[in-house]
Amino acid sequence: MTYDSLVNHGDYLSAHYLAEVLPKDLKAKDGLLSRWAATEDEERRRHAAAVADAERTGADPDTVPPRARTP
């Protein structure tokens, strides 16, 4: 399993960077938060389609594996 995270190996992260720069980078149009939201939407649609397919074929919807957890 992998985790998206801020990794710091001996570098100093200033208060300015953490308070001013990082939040803007995260919220940017193609930033991490928008990529996480897109991944979440894609996973919700995939799971809903799998449940609908199970219902359509007469299978028990509870047999569909649970939705993958996303950031």
N, C-alpha and C positions, 0 to 999 in steps of 0.2 A: 504494500500500500504506500502511496506517496502523498505528501502533504504540500500544498502551496504555502510558503511561509517566507518570512524575511530572515535570511541567513547572514550572520555577521561573523566573520573570522578575523578578529583582531583589528577591525577598522572602527573608528569612532563615528557614531551616528549622532550628529548634533541635535539639540532640541529644535532648532530651526527646521532641519530636514524633516524630523518626525512630525512637527506641528504644521508646517507650511507646504513643503514640497511633496511629501509622500501622499497626503490626502488628495492633492490635485492629480497626481499620477494615477492613483487608484480610480478616481472618478472620471478620468479622461474618456473621450468617446470610444477609444479602443483599449481602455485600461482593464485592469484585472477584474474590477467589479462588473463591468459590462460583459466580459467573457464568462464570469461565473453565472450571471443571470441567463445568458444564452445557453449555457450548459444545463442549467436547471430547467429551463423551458423545454429544451430538446428531450431531456430525460422524462419529464412529465408527459410529453406527447407520446414518447415511445412506450411508456408504461400503460397509458390510457389505450393506445392502439392494441397492445398485447392483451389487455383485459377485454376489450371489445371483440377481438378476434376469438378469444376463448369462449365468450358468450355466444358468438355467432356460430361456432362449430359445436356448441352444446357441451363444451368442457366446463368444469367448475372454475370460475374466475379466481378462486383462492389458490389454484395450482400455479398461477402466474407468479414468478419470483418477485419479491418486493422490489420497489423502485430503488435504484442505486442512490446512495447518499451523495450529495454534491456539496461543495463549499457553501 
